[in-house]
Amino acid sequence: MAGTSTPATKLLDKQKVAHLVHSYPHDPRADSYGTEAVDNLGERLGVIPEQIFKTLVIKADGKLAVAVLPVPAKLSLKAAAGALSIGKAAMAERAEAERATGYVFGGVSPLGQRKPLPTVVDSSALTFDRVLCSAGRRGLEIELDPRELVRLSGAVTAEITAG
């Protein structure tokens, strides 16, 4: 597929990890990149919204980290911080997240980041045989085994959703 090479897809290719790359037309007016992915890919691929994961960059103790969770869910900053053994967490500034990961806001992938950040993946991912996450560009998603997502991102798994 033309135009689908990103640091995330290159990492998957290099590691010989089975995956599929899915694209959809990104609408610059979209106010939720995750919801846009669900709306464009969920039914087409036969996946439920909880199988499509968003990547959020958080900050604690002056350090950045990554939380990966289902699009419909809200992040529990306290649970994410606890899973990563870091202090009280807050959402990272957009520019800081882009600089650290090498990805544009709304297209941050948990894989192939400029500088790998400590990562936690919501444990619900392991209940599925396949999940989708950003491939590193708005309108581009990777479908892969969640265990490979955890392994390649060096993540811990924990329940990090609120409510």
ABEGO torsion letter per residue (X at the ends): XBGABBAAAAAAAAAGBBBBBBBBBBBAABABAAAAAAAAAAAAAGBBAAABBBBBBBBBGGBBBBBBBBAABBBBAAAAAAAAGBBBBBBBBAAAAAAAAGBBBGABBABGBABBBBBBBBAAAAABABBBBBAGBBGBBBBBBAAAAAAAAGBBBBBABBX
